[in-house]
Amino acid sequence: MADNGQGMQEIIILGTGCARCKKLESNVREALTILGITAQVEHVTDIQQIAAYGVMMMPSLVIDGEIVAVGKILSVEELILLLQKVRP
């Protein structure tokens, strides 16, 4: 499934940079590659910025401003399903 320029604009991983947060980021990037989606991926490690999202557990995943996962390392397979659902 190639990206047609529509759909996800921004994916944010919220986490302090621990191994769990890095694993989620790696899984997100792998899922995007498999799906052929180009998206901006950002890893926010600043605790004040994370707190602004209102999440208390990390890692958390935000897609286009919507928190879609909190305190869980989603597998590549789970991310593929999630990313397919949020695409128009």
N, C-alpha and C positions, 0 to 999 in steps of 0.2 A: 504494500500500500504506500504509494508515494505521496509526499506532502504536496498539496495543491496551492499552498500559500495561505490557506485559511486554517482555522482551528486554533490550536494552542499557540499562544504567544510567549508565555513565560512559565517556567517550572522552577519552584524555589524549594530547596531542602533547608529546613530549619534545624540546626544542631551545632553544638560547640566544636565540632571537628573531631569527635571521637571516632573509633573504628566503626561503630554502628552507623553513624551519620555518613561516613565515607562509603560504607557498603551500600547504603540506600542510594547515594549519588551514582555510584558505579552501576547499580542495577537500573536506575533511571536511564542513564546514558546507553546502556546495552539494549534496553527495551526500545528506545527511540531509534537506534541503529537498525534493529530488526524490523521495525515498522516503516523505516524510511522517512521518519518525521524529523524535520529540522525545527528545533525550538531553542529558545534561550534558557539555559540552565544556570541557576545561581545557587551558591551555597552560602547562606547567611549564618555567620557564627557569632555575631554580636548579640549578647544576651538582652540588651535593651530593645533591639530590633525584633528579636524572637518574641519577647514579652508583648510587644505591640500587636502581635497576631493573637494573643490570648491563649497560647498553647502552654501546657505545663509539663508535657512529656516530649522527649525527643528520641529519635528523629521524628520530624513532622514533614509532611509534603503538601505543598500549595501549588495548585494549577490555576493559572489565570485569576489569582486573588482568592480562590476558594480552597479552604483546608480540606484535603481529601483523605488524609491519614495522619494519625497521631500516635507516637510512641511505638511504632512498628517498622521493622525492616521488611518492606514488601519485596517478594521475590520478583524475578524478571517476568515470570509467567503472570503473576498478579498484576504487575504494572502494565503488561501488554493488554490485558483485559480492561483495566481501568482507562488506559489511554485510548483504546478503541471506543469506549463508552462516551468519553468527553469530547471526542471529535465530532463535528457536525456531519 
